[in-house]
Amino acid sequence: MSKFDTIVLDGNSLTRGQLVAVARHGSKVSLDPAGLKRVQRAADFLAEKVSCGEPTYGVTTGFGSNADKLLGAHRLRDELPGGNPHKPEGTLLEELQHNLITTHAVCVGKPFGDDVVRAMLLIRINTLMRGHSGIRVSTLEALTAMLNAGVVPVVPEKGSVGASGDLAPLSHLAIVLLGGGEAFYQGERLAGAEALKRAGLTPIRLSFKEGLALNNGTAQMLATGVLALDTLEQLLDTADLAASMTLDAFAGRSGALRPEVHALRPHPGQVETAARVRGLLAGSTLVDIPYHLVPRFKSWSAEAWSEPDDQALSFDIGWDWVPANQRHGREAFYSRFLPFKGGKKHQPQDAYSLRCMPQVHGAVRDAWAQACRVFDIELNSVTDNPLIFPDNEDAQFIEEQVISAGHFHGMPLALAMSYVKAAIPVLASISERRLNKLVDSATSDGLPAFLTGNEDGTDSGFMIVQYTAAALVNDLATRAHPASVYSVPTSANAEDHVSMGANEARHVLEMTEDLGHVLALELYTAAQALDYRQAMLNAARRLASRGGWQALAAKISNAPREDQPHYAQFVAEVQQLASALANAGDFHAGTSVRDAHAILRKHISFMHRDRAMDGEVRTVCALVQQGALRQPRTV
């Protein structure tokens, strides 16, 4: 969706994509005329009931544990000798709504980002358009004008318990509308009244129930949750890409990705992940490569290569020959594969972090999809209290048209976020395990230790990249405890069970940043490993093409001498290996993996020797955050 598209809000059709367009890309909004008629109908109904003297929660009564206090016809304080020294403007009913906002804006911590606050404003406007909250059209239009003008209230991050909605943070939104609080405008932090003035707007005064309509609802947890889900959707695709690049760098096996395999256990996320990874690997000549073609890394030496273009290589390569008397019981295997042990272990399956990508990534994708289902419902729900039903015309009592309920309770969102919160460290953990396999020469299938030549013993290579990933995974795991299971009652126990959904969603949004960093570190490492794998295989291919079997035989250990038994067999088998390599064509990763690798290499070159890596880590993290490495979807 273009940032230039104006999104029409009607209270019924707001999507996550539209929210992201407004919150992160600056799209404007307008109000549906039919929806405004519903808004006006509810406001007129409420004004009529107030004029008739009907007692109504939050309109003619106090809030929360003060709900038993009915507002009188005048202020008792006015009866003080000498009059009321602190008499505010307006009526008691207006004072009630004004005070609700000013006393509830008590959050602490650093301010939310502009995208979260804009999303909160959008959500609040959309839910009020349903016409069940009693707000006036003029007030709703003022809120919309503030959003479109780019006035972003300062909303500190911490202070909501997720029932009665996000009272405190939403009060920070509304207080700017009244000319109070603080707001950002054109990048400057200002007093709320000054921000409105610079934007050409004027403060408003609240009428019946409008304070409650503005600050009673789930907008903070919904806003942060939707933005977290948007980020996580991108990171799920990035995780599939990182896993694909790693699998190519391992010259791994694709059997575990086959569609007939996943048809037997058709969890939607698992099926989708397997199909995506298959698409990303399409065109690879590394995956499922015969074991015997893959050489292992050997440290460079001056005598390693004779051809001038190969002398620039920072490695040597080698294989071990398996004599005939050591093949007993494995005759079937060696009837398919030549008896050379290089980089690839002779086993038909990869480690879990590679083989179980569909199951693990897919389970996280399913957690994401479940949260999306919940949040899509919430985007077009009414979440304040009480709810106004002016069309219940056969009602005998006000309680049948102004109904106190609990839609502000954030537990549906909180539990959905708890699920996602537990899933994020899982995705980070499997990514770190793949990264670790790449840098550990015991598990990397023939790649150099820490992905560096280190022939002089001075290089650390990618050793500490794995440390950072491990630290991030641990940090994510320790933050995965669900906030939703720990209710702390509020409002003198009138609100005796709360959701803590605001904390839950905020945690998830924060955690997506570190998940992105872990995936970026895997991509950074996998690109280095892939370069080594391709270079080693293509060096072997050139060697076989130029020097024939004799040049290749010089790279093979455990070979018999001419006067020893099995020499003729060795020569015949080396000739077969040389022929297979020479005729193999270029060794390369899948098309989509190559495209992502090329983008990364525009910013970060292959690391031949140790160098400062801090700037490169920042760069790859930024590329992931920007979505620059993600490929168009193939499924």
ZAVOPA-630265 format. One line per 4 residues: their letters; for each residue z, y, x of C-alpha. Coordinates in pm, 1 decimal, padded with zeros to 6 digits. Each point is the difference from the previous one (the first is absolute). Layout:
# ZAVOPA-630265
A> Z:Y:X; ...
//
This chain:
# ZAVOPA-630265
MSKF> 00000.0:00000.0:00000.0; -00099.3:00341.9:00135.0; 00265.4:00264.6:00058.7; -00223.9:00233.0:-00200.0
DTIV> 00028.4:-00207.7:-00317.2; 00234.7:00146.8:-00259.6; 00220.4:-00268.0:-00152.5; 00069.9:00035.4:-00369.3
LDGN> 00352.2:-00107.4:-00091.1; 00058.9:-00145.7:-00345.5; 00315.0:-00204.9:00061.0; -00184.1:-00328.5:-00048.1
SLTR> -00259.3:-00053.4:00271.3; 00132.7:00116.1:00338.0; -00089.1:-00244.5:00277.5; 00139.1:-00059.9:00346.4
GQLV> -00329.3:00116.9:00147.3; 00022.2:00328.8:-00187.9; 00356.8:00047.8:00115.4; -00105.0:-00048.4:00361.4
AVAR> -00289.0:00245.2:-00050.3; 00240.6:00269.6:-00120.2; 00284.9:-00080.4:00237.4; -00192.9:-00056.8:00322.3
HGSK> -00336.2:00164.8:-00053.3; 00082.6:00309.0:-00204.7; -00186.0:-00075.6:-00325.2; 00078.2:00236.6:-00288.0
VSLD> 00118.9:-00099.6:-00345.8; -00059.7:00123.1:-00352.4; 00172.2:-00081.9:-00329.6; -00168.3:-00189.9:-00281.7
PAGL> -00016.7:00219.8:-00316.2; 00084.7:-00290.0:-00231.8; 00302.5:-00079.4:00213.8; 00115.2:00361.3:-00015.6
KRVQ> -00001.4:-00022.5:-00380.0; 00246.3:-00290.4:00023.8; 00212.5:00201.4:00240.7; 00008.0:00297.1:-00237.9
RAAD> 00079.2:-00224.6:-00298.4; 00310.7:-00139.6:00173.6; 00116.3:00345.9:00114.7; -00039.9:00144.3:-00351.2
FLAE> 00185.4:-00295.6:-00148.9; 00289.8:00044.6:00240.7; 00021.6:00373.4:-00067.4; 00011.2:-00070.4:-00373.7
KVSC> 00283.4:-00251.5:00037.0; 00199.9:00237.6:00217.3; -00039.5:00276.7:-00257.4; 00135.0:-00239.2:-00263.0
GEPT> 00311.7:-00062.6:00211.1; -00068.9:-00369.4:00069.1; 00213.5:-00126.1:00294.2; -00240.7:-00126.6:00268.5
YGVT> 00086.9:-00150.9:00337.4; -00093.2:00223.3:00288.1; -00101.5:00279.1:-00234.5; 00315.1:00091.0:-00190.0
TGFG> 00233.3:-00227.6:00199.1; 00092.0:-00034.0:00363.2; -00145.6:-00263.7:00230.4; 00126.7:-00336.4:00123.4
SNAD> 00374.6:-00026.9:-00040.2; -00009.9:00345.0:-00164.7; -00210.5:-00133.6:-00288.2; 00300.1:00027.8:-00234.1
KLLG> 00012.8:00377.5:00045.3; -00190.4:00185.3:-00272.7; -00122.1:00347.8:00083.1; 00141.9:00274.9:-00220.6
AHRL> -00168.5:00299.2:-00156.0; 00120.8:00228.4:00279.4; 00169.8:-00017.7:00340.5; 00376.6:-00044.7:-00009.6
RDEL> 00007.4:00188.7:00327.2; -00116.3:00308.3:-00182.8; 00345.9:00011.3:-00160.4; 00168.0:00074.6:00332.3
PGGN> 00187.2:00332.1:00005.6; -00248.7:00250.9:00125.3; -00291.8:-00231.1:-00069.6; -00173.8:-00266.9:00205.5
PHKP> -00055.9:00127.0:00357.4; -00257.4:-00273.6:00070.8; -00200.5:00007.3:-00320.4; -00348.0:-00139.9:00071.0
EGTL> -00318.5:00102.6:-00174.1; -00111.8:-00183.8:-00309.9; 00172.1:-00229.2:-00242.9; 00241.5:-00284.4:00061.6
LEEL> -00286.2:-00244.1:-00061.9; -00210.5:00167.9:00268.3; 00296.9:00016.9:00236.1; 00049.6:-00375.2:-00044.7
QHNL> -00352.2:-00076.1:00117.6; 00010.9:00255.1:00283.0; 00331.5:-00131.4:00128.6; -00125.2:-00358.3:-00015.6
ITTH> -00269.4:00080.9:00253.8; 00198.0:00228.7:00228.4; 00303.9:-00228.4:00027.0; -00200.3:-00319.5:00044.3
AVCV> -00213.6:00122.2:00292.9; 00238.8:-00134.9:00264.9; -00207.1:-00241.8:00210.8; 00044.9:-00016.6:00377.1
GKPF> -00208.5:-00104.3:00296.4; -00339.7:00101.7:00126.9; -00254.8:00110.8:-00261.0; -00249.5:-00245.6:-00141.0
GDDV> -00356.5:00045.6:00118.2; -00236.0:00210.5:-00206.9; -00176.4:-00311.5:-00127.0; 00317.4:-00144.4:-00152.2
VRAM> 00095.2:00327.2:-00169.1; -00348.9:00057.1:-00138.0; 00004.5:-00356.5:-00133.3; 00338.0:00067.1:-00165.3
LLIR> -00136.3:00311.8:-00169.0; -00307.0:-00185.7:-00120.9; 00204.3:-00288.3:-00142.4; 00237.0:00233.7:-00178.5
INTL> -00285.9:00194.3:-00159.0; -00176.3:-00317.4:-00107.9; 00303.5:-00157.6:-00166.1; 00083.1:00324.1:-00181.2
MRGH> -00354.2:-00000.1:-00140.7; 00093.8:-00299.2:-00214.1; 00176.1:00237.5:-00238.8; 00335.2:-00173.5:-00024.9
SGIR> 00207.4:00233.6:00217.1; 00024.1:00327.4:-00193.2; -00134.3:00225.8:00273.2; -00205.5:00303.3:-00101.8
VSTL> -00369.1:00027.0:00084.2; 00064.9:00322.4:00192.2; 00256.1:-00169.5:00224.6; -00229.9:-00294.1:00065.6
EALT> -00283.6:00238.5:00083.2; 00226.9:00186.1:00242.6; 00086.4:-00327.5:00174.2; -00371.2:-00083.0:00023.4
AMLN> -00082.6:00344.8:00137.8; 00263.1:-00046.7:00270.9; -00158.0:-00331.8:00103.3; -00355.6:00138.8:00000.8
AGVV> 00103.3:00311.8:00189.8; 00137.8:-00206.7:00287.3; 00365.4:00096.2:-00043.4; 00192.1:-00303.7:00131.4
PVVP> 00373.7:00005.0:-00078.7; 00234.2:-00100.2:00280.9; 00147.0:-00333.5:-00112.5; 00249.3:-00156.6:00243.0
EKGS> -00042.7:-00376.1:00020.0; 00344.5:-00129.4:-00095.9; 00199.6:00041.2:-00317.6; -00142.4:-00217.1:-00277.6
VGAS> 00162.4:-00319.7:-00126.2; -00298.6:-00085.7:-00217.4; 00179.5:00049.4:-00338.4; 00004.5:00229.7:-00190.4
GDLA> -00326.7:00010.7:00175.9; -00038.7:00210.6:00309.8; 00218.2:00284.0:-00125.4; 00077.6:00177.4:00325.2
PLSH> -00345.5:-00003.5:00165.5; -00173.6:00092.1:-00325.7; 00240.2:00293.4:-00032.5; -00123.9:00120.4:00338.7
LAIV> -00350.0:-00005.4:-00151.7; 00100.4:00188.4:-00312.4; 00223.7:00260.2:00162.7; -00299.6:00160.5:00169.4
LLGG> -00160.2:00041.3:-00342.9; 00307.2:00204.2:-00092.3; -00034.5:00218.1:00311.0; 00270.9:-00179.7:00197.0
GEAF> 00012.8:-00250.6:00280.8; -00257.8:-00009.0:00277.6; -00366.4:-00091.6:00023.1; -00277.5:-00037.9:00251.4
YQGE> -00300.8:00220.0:-00056.7; -00298.4:00005.1:00234.6; 00209.3:-00172.8:00264.3; 00294.7:00242.1:-00016.9
RLAG> 00346.5:-00083.7:-00132.0; 00109.0:00273.0:-00239.5; 00251.5:00079.9:-00270.4; -00127.8:-00143.2:-00326.8
AEAL> -00047.2:00339.9:-00163.3; -00198.7:00126.6:00298.4; -00223.0:-00307.9:00003.9; -00079.1:00051.1:-00368.6
KRAG> -00069.9:00368.8:00059.1; -00241.8:-00066.9:00285.2; -00181.0:-00255.1:-00216.6; -00030.9:00255.0:-00282.2
LTPI> 00246.6:-00183.3:-00225.6; 00316.4:00113.8:-00177.5; 00326.4:-00188.2:-00066.6; 00071.9:-00133.9:-00347.7
RLSF> 00303.7:-00044.8:-00223.0; 00072.7:-00341.3:-00145.8; 00032.8:-00074.1:-00369.1; 00136.8:-00295.8:-00199.2
KEGL> 00022.5:-00321.6:00207.8; -00245.6:00130.1:00259.4; 00239.3:-00038.0:00291.2; 00059.8:-00359.7:-00102.4
ALNN> -00374.1:-00057.1:-00044.4; -00063.2:00129.7:00352.0; 00268.8:-00187.2:00192.3; 00055.9:-00321.8:-00193.9
GTAQ> -00245.3:-00271.3:00108.5; -00122.1:-00228.0:00276.6; -00242.2:00236.5:00172.0; 00142.3:-00017.7:00352.9
MLAT> 00014.8:-00377.2:00022.7; -00336.5:-00026.8:-00173.1; -00162.4:00257.0:00229.6; 00132.5:-00148.1:00323.1
GVLA> -00073.1:-00351.2:-00122.7; -00362.3:00071.6:-00093.1; -00064.2:00173.1:00332.0; 00164.2:-00292.1:00181.1
LDTL> -00221.9:-00244.2:-00189.0; -00308.0:00204.1:00088.8; 00094.5:-00011.0:00367.5; 00087.5:-00368.2:-00018.7
EQLL> -00337.2:-00082.3:-00155.5; -00169.3:00151.6:00305.5; 00237.2:-00183.6:00233.1; -00069.1:-00334.3:-00167.9
DTAD> -00367.2:00047.0:00082.2; 00095.8:00109.0:00351.3; 00216.6:-00310.4:00040.2; -00296.4:-00220.4:-00091.5
LAAS> -00211.9:00184.7:00255.1; 00263.7:-00028.9:00272.9; 00041.9:-00370.4:-00070.8; -00376.9:-00050.1:00011.3
MTLD> -00030.9:00178.7:00334.3; 00284.4:-00210.1:00135.4; -00157.3:-00322.8:-00127.0; -00327.7:00094.1:00166.8
AFAG> 00187.0:00080.6:00322.1; 00157.0:-00345.9:-00015.8; -00336.1:-00164.0:-00071.5; 00195.8:-00158.7:-00283.6
RSGA> -00083.4:-00241.5:-00279.3; -00132.7:00096.5:-00344.6; 00073.5:-00318.1:-00195.2; 00320.4:00143.7:-00142.4
LRPE> -00204.2:00281.9:-00156.9; -00248.7:-00216.0:-00191.9; -00032.2:00069.2:-00375.0; 00041.0:-00363.6:-00102.1
VHAL> 00334.8:-00000.7:00178.7; 00132.4:00295.8:-00197.7; -00138.5:-00127.6:-00327.7; 00275.3:-00262.1:00020.5
RPHP> 00273.5:00265.9:00005.7; -00158.1:00300.0:-00168.8; 00256.6:00275.2:00031.8; -00212.3:00312.9:-00051.0
GQVE> 00108.1:00183.2:00314.8; -00047.5:-00311.0:00211.4; -00350.6:-00060.8:-00132.7; -00093.0:00365.3:00052.4
TAAR> 00139.1:00012.0:00352.8; -00184.4:-00313.9:00106.7; -00324.2:00138.5:-00138.2; 00053.6:00336.9:00168.7
VRGL> 00071.1:-00155.1:00338.6; -00305.2:-00225.5:-00033.8; -00206.4:00311.1:-00067.6; 00146.4:00189.6:00293.7
LAGS> -00075.9:-00293.4:00231.6; -00356.0:-00046.9:-00124.6; -00241.9:-00007.8:00293.3; 00261.6:-00104.9:00255.4
TLVD> -00107.7:-00233.8:00278.0; 00360.5:-00032.3:00119.8; 00164.1:-00163.8:-00300.5; -00040.5:-00380.3:00000.4
IPYH> -00152.4:00006.2:00348.1; 00002.6:-00343.2:00169.7; 00312.7:-00038.5:00212.9; -00188.7:-00084.0:00318.0
LVPR> -00195.6:00328.1:00006.4; 00309.8:00219.8:00025.2; 00113.3:00067.2:00358.7; 00353.0:00099.9:00089.0
FKSW> 00089.3:00314.3:00187.2; 00052.4:-00020.4:00375.3; 00108.8:00286.6:00220.5; -00279.7:00194.3:00162.0
SAEA> -00085.6:-00049.9:00365.5; -00264.0:00151.9:00223.1; -00189.8:-00330.9:00004.8; 00004.5:-00050.7:-00376.3
WSEP> -00348.3:00132.1:-00075.6; -00323.8:00025.3:00194.7; -00219.7:00206.3:-00232.2; 00043.9:00381.0:00035.4
DDQA> 00053.2:00063.2:-00373.7; 00262.4:-00275.0:-00017.0; 00186.5:00125.0:00305.5; 00132.9:00285.8:-00213.5
LSFD> 00187.7:-00249.0:-00217.5; 00378.7:00006.6:00021.1; 00046.3:-00375.9:-00042.3; -00115.2:-00343.0:00105.1
IGWD> -00045.8:-00299.2:-00233.9; 00055.0:-00372.9:00021.6; 00019.3:-00342.0:-00167.6; 00157.8:-00335.2:00079.8
WVPA> -00212.6:-00315.0:-00016.3; 00156.6:-00295.9:-00180.1; -00092.2:-00323.7:00187.2; -00112.6:-00298.1:-00201.2
NQRH> 00315.9:-00197.5:00077.1; 00206.6:00273.4:-00171.2; -00192.7:-00008.1:-00328.0; 00146.0:-00320.7:-00140.6
GREA> 00078.9:00025.0:-00368.4; -00201.9:00320.1:-00027.3; -00345.5:-00145.8:00018.1; -00093.1:00136.6:-00344.7
FYSR> 00099.0:00349.8:00103.5; -00200.4:-00013.4:00321.4; -00298.9:-00133.4:-00184.5; -00016.2:00340.3:-00170.1
FLPF> 00130.4:00227.5:00274.1; -00065.7:00004.0:00371.2; 00296.0:-00097.1:00224.0; 00087.0:00345.7:00126.0
KGGK> 00330.9:00172.9:-00064.9; -00033.9:00375.4:00013.1; 00178.9:00252.3:-00213.2; 00008.0:-00172.9:-00337.7
KHQP> 00257.1:-00267.7:-00068.0; -00151.9:-00320.0:-00134.0; 00158.1:00019.9:-00344.0; -00162.7:00034.2:-00340.9
QDAY> 00233.8:00266.7:-00139.7; 00130.7:00338.7:00103.9; 00358.5:00126.4:-00008.7; 00143.9:00107.2:-00332.9
SLRC> -00042.5:00372.3:00069.2; -00375.7:-00066.3:00011.9; -00041.5:-00295.9:-00233.8; 00229.2:00131.1:-00275.2
MPQV> -00140.3:00353.2:-00019.8; -00127.2:-00054.8:-00357.4; 00333.3:-00134.9:-00118.8; 00210.3:00274.9:00159.6
HGAV> -00229.4:00300.3:-00042.6; -00086.8:-00128.1:-00345.9; 00363.7:-00022.1:-00108.2; 00052.9:00361.2:00107.4
RDAW> -00316.3:00097.2:-00186.4; 00137.7:-00170.4:-00312.1; 00326.7:00193.4:00034.2; -00205.5:00319.0:00023.8
AQAC> -00204.6:-00095.6:-00307.7; 00312.0:-00069.9:-00205.2; 00142.4:00339.7:00091.1; -00331.5:00163.5:-00090.4
RVFD> 00017.3:-00160.7:-00345.0; 00347.8:00144.4:-00058.1; -00083.8:00343.7:00135.9; -00324.3:00024.7:-00199.3
IELN> 00203.3:-00041.0:-00318.8; 00255.5:00256.6:00112.6; -00264.3:00263.0:00081.3; -00070.0:00049.9:-00370.2
SVTD> 00347.5:-00061.8:-00136.7; 00254.0:00240.6:-00145.7; 00316.8:-00016.2:00207.1; 00229.4:00281.2:-00115.6
NPLI> 00273.8:-00001.9:-00261.7; 00043.6:00047.0:-00288.1; -00344.4:-00089.9:-00135.7; -00144.0:00207.3:-00280.1
FPDN> -00196.5:-00162.6:-00285.2; -00101.8:00285.4:-00229.4; -00235.4:-00226.2:-00196.0; 00283.9:-00224.1:-00123.7
EDAQ> -00011.3:00202.8:-00321.1; 00188.6:-00253.0:-00215.0; 00304.5:00029.8:00225.0; 00326.7:00075.6:-00179.6
FIEE> 00194.3:00121.1:00302.8; -00079.4:00189.1:00318.0; 00091.8:-00308.5:00206.8; -00311.3:-00171.9:-00137.4
QVIS> -00227.4:00271.0:00138.6; 00188.8:00103.6:00312.0; 00095.0:-00333.1:00152.1; 00219.7:-00048.3:00304.3
AGHF> -00128.2:-00288.3:00209.7; -00021.7:-00104.5:00364.2; -00358.7:00047.2:00117.9; 00130.8:00204.8:00293.3
HGMP> 00149.1:-00314.3:00152.7; -00205.8:-00085.4:00305.6; 00071.9:-00371.7:00026.9; -00358.7:-00114.7:-00074.1
LALA> -00119.9:00210.6:00292.2; 00298.7:-00081.2:00218.3; -00044.1:-00376.0:-00022.9; -00374.3:00028.2:00059.6
MSYV> 00074.1:00204.3:00310.6; 00263.1:-00251.8:00111.1; -00272.4:-00264.9:-00001.1; -00230.9:00218.5:00208.1
KAAI> 00287.1:00101.8:00225.5; 00060.6:-00364.4:00090.6; -00372.5:-00059.3:00052.1; -00061.7:00278.2:00252.3
PVLA> 00202.2:-00154.2:00287.2; -00177.7:-00330.7:-00066.2; -00340.5:00158.7:00062.7; 00132.2:00182.4:00306.6
SISE> 00161.2:-00316.8:00134.4; -00312.0:-00216.3:-00013.6; -00195.1:00282.2:00165.9; 00253.0:00020.1:00284.6
RRLN> -00014.8:-00378.5:00044.3; -00377.9:00015.5:00042.7; 00040.1:00285.0:00247.6; 00255.8:-00201.3:00192.7
KLVD> -00233.2:-00300.1:00020.7; -00268.0:00223.8:00150.0; 00219.3:00124.0:00286.2; 00171.5:-00332.0:00079.7
SATS> -00217.3:-00208.5:00231.4; 00174.7:-00314.4:-00125.3; -00138.1:00058.6:-00349.2; -00309.0:00219.4:00044.9
DGLP> -00250.2:-00283.5:00058.3; -00117.2:00103.6:00342.9; 00044.6:00377.0:-00005.7; 00182.1:00173.8:00287.7
AFLT> 00373.3:00056.8:-00022.1; 00066.2:00332.6:-00173.7; -00377.3:00049.3:-00012.6; -00031.8:00134.5:00351.1
GNED> -00140.4:-00144.2:00323.5; 00307.3:00089.8:00205.4; -00137.1:-00158.8:00317.6; 00229.1:00219.2:00210.7
GTDS> 00308.1:-00055.9:-00217.0; 00038.3:00368.6:-00088.8; -00123.5:00008.1:-00359.7; 00193.0:-00042.8:-00325.3
GFMI> -00300.4:00025.5:-00228.4; 00086.6:-00030.6:-00367.5; 00344.3:-00149.6:00060.9; 00202.0:00284.9:-00150.8
VQYT> -00233.0:00053.3:-00294.3; 00148.5:-00320.2:-00138.1; 00351.7:00136.7:00055.7; -00078.5:00300.9:-00219.1
AAAL> -00144.9:-00222.6:-00270.8; 00309.9:-00221.7:00015.3; 00227.9:00302.9:-00034.2; -00194.4:00122.1:-00303.4
VNDL> 00011.5:-00341.4:-00167.3; 00375.8:-00017.2:00048.3; 00041.0:00351.0:-00139.0; -00209.4:-00086.2:-00305.1
ATRA> 00193.8:-00320.6:-00058.9; 00334.7:00179.1:00008.7; -00128.2:00248.1:-00261.7; -00125.0:-00268.7:-00237.0
HPAS> 00332.1:-00040.4:-00184.4; -00067.7:00091.2:-00365.8; 00167.3:00319.3:-00115.9; -00048.6:-00109.9:-00360.3
VYSV> 00275.7:-00262.3:00017.3; 00271.9:00255.7:00074.5; 00079.3:00227.2:-00293.7; 00250.2:00284.9:00043.6
PTSA> 00102.4:00142.6:-00341.7; -00027.5:00374.6:-00061.3; 00087.4:00270.2:-00256.0; 00358.1:-00114.0:-00051.0
NAED> -00129.4:-00349.7:-00081.9; -00221.8:00123.5:-00283.0; -00282.2:-00119.5:00226.1; 00169.6:-00321.7:00101.4
HVSM> -00306.0:-00186.8:00125.6; -00271.0:00166.2:00205.1; -00315.5:-00130.4:00168.3; -00002.2:00167.0:00343.2
GANE> -00377.2:-00013.5:-00042.3; -00048.8:00335.5:00169.5; 00155.5:-00132.1:00319.4; -00201.4:-00322.0:-00030.6
ARHV> -00334.9:00174.7:-00033.8; 00081.5:00252.2:00272.8; 00092.1:-00282.8:00236.9; -00329.4:-00176.0:-00071.2
LEMT> -00200.9:00316.4:00063.2; 00179.0:00048.7:00332.0; -00044.5:-00365.7:00094.5; -00375.9:00013.2:-00045.5
EDLG> -00018.8:00236.2:00296.5; 00160.4:-00250.6:00236.8; -00208.0:-00283.7:-00145.1; -00306.8:00204.9:00088.4
HVLA> 00130.8:00039.8:00353.9; 00045.4:-00376.1:00043.2; -00353.0:-00069.4:-00125.0; -00133.0:00272.5:00229.7
LELY> 00168.7:-00164.8:00298.5; -00156.6:-00333.4:-00092.9; -00344.4:00160.6:-00019.4; 00056.8:00177.0:00331.8
TAAQ> 00094.0:-00330.2:00163.1; -00262.4:-00210.5:-00177.0; -00276.5:00235.2:00117.0; 00105.9:-00055.7:00361.8
ALDY> 00018.8:-00376.3:-00055.6; -00338.3:-00006.1:-00170.9; -00159.5:00183.8:00290.8; 00140.8:-00257.9:00239.3
RQAM> -00110.7:-00293.7:-00213.7; -00354.2:00126.9:-00042.6; -00030.8:00103.6:00364.4; 00126.1:-00336.1:00130.1
LNAA> -00232.2:-00201.5:-00223.7; -00301.9:00216.1:00073.8; 00074.8:-00012.1:00372.6; -00001.6:-00380.5:-00027.8
RRLA> -00330.4:00014.3:-00187.0; -00160.3:00222.2:00265.9; 00134.0:-00221.7:00276.1; -00153.4:-00309.9:-00160.1
SRGG> -00330.0:00180.2:-00059.3; -00032.3:00135.2:00353.9; 00160.3:-00258.6:00220.8; -00045.1:-00315.3:-00202.4
WQAL> 00246.3:-00281.8:-00001.0; 00090.6:00039.3:00368.6; 00132.6:00355.6:-00051.4; 00192.5:-00115.4:-00303.4
AAKI> 00139.0:-00304.7:00184.0; 00160.6:00235.4:00252.8; 00221.4:00131.8:-00282.3; 00121.9:-00346.6:-00099.8
SNAP> 00318.4:-00153.0:00137.1; 00075.4:-00370.1:00035.7; -00364.2:-00076.6:00079.9; -00075.5:-00312.6:00208.5
REDQ> -00174.7:00024.1:00335.6; -00346.2:-00143.7:00045.4; 00140.8:-00310.8:00168.7; 00250.4:-00069.5:-00277.3
PHYA> -00037.9:-00203.8:-00317.2; -00108.5:00180.7:-00313.8; -00186.5:00269.9:00195.3; -00326.9:-00076.3:-00174.6
QFVA> 00176.6:00012.3:-00336.1; 00158.9:00332.5:00092.4; -00339.2:00148.2:00096.9; -00158.3:-00115.8:-00324.7
EVQQ> 00279.4:00149.2:-00205.1; -00000.6:00329.9:00189.5; -00373.0:00019.6:-00057.1; 00063.0:-00042.0:-00373.0
LASA> 00261.6:00276.9:00011.5; -00235.6:00230.8:00191.8; -00278.5:-00066.8:-00247.5; 00224.9:00065.5:-00299.6
LANA> 00121.0:00330.4:00147.3; -00342.7:00117.0:00112.8; -00148.1:-00066.0:-00343.6; 00291.7:00137.5:-00198.3
GDFH> -00111.7:00360.0:-00033.1; 00235.8:00297.7:00008.2; 00361.9:-00071.9:-00086.5; 00138.3:00259.8:-00237.5
AGTS> 00240.9:00064.3:-00285.5; -00083.7:00027.3:-00369.3; -00211.8:00296.5:-00106.0; 00282.2:00185.4:-00175.8
VRDA> 00243.0:-00074.6:00281.5; -00253.3:00134.4:00249.6; -00042.4:00317.6:-00206.1; 00374.9:00063.3:-00003.3
HAIL> 00024.0:-00084.2:00370.1; -00276.9:00251.0:00077.2; 00182.0:00275.8:-00189.7; 00318.8:-00072.7:00191.2
RKHI> -00187.2:-00003.9:00331.1; -00138.8:00348.8:-00069.7; 00357.1:00121.5:00035.9; 00160.8:-00251.4:00236.8
SFMH> -00177.9:-00178.2:00283.0; 00067.1:-00351.2:00128.0; 00298.9:-00000.1:00236.0; -00105.9:-00149.4:00334.9
RDRA> 00322.1:00102.2:00175.5; 00334.0:00144.7:-00110.9; -00009.6:00356.4:-00128.4; 00201.8:00221.9:-00232.6
MDGE> -00016.3:-00147.5:-00348.7; 00206.4:00243.7:-00207.8; -00295.0:00213.9:-00102.2; -00204.2:-00307.9:-00083.0
VRTV> 00276.3:-00134.5:-00223.2; 00010.4:00331.5:-00186.0; -00377.0:-00010.4:-00035.8; -00021.8:-00350.5:-00142.3
CALV> 00289.7:00071.8:-00238.5; -00185.7:00309.4:-00120.6; -00322.6:-00199.3:-00046.4; 00184.1:-00249.8:-00218.0
QQGA> 00172.8:00274.4:-00197.6; -00335.8:00167.5:-00063.1; -00162.0:-00329.1:-00101.6; -00264.4:00054.4:00268.7
LRQP> -00017.7:-00367.1:00104.2; -00014.9:-00154.3:-00345.6; -00327.4:-00155.4:-00104.5; -00170.9:00017.3:-00340.2
RTV> 00125.8:-00278.8:-00222.5; -00206.2:-00317.1:00005.3; 00171.6:-00164.2:-00300.2
//
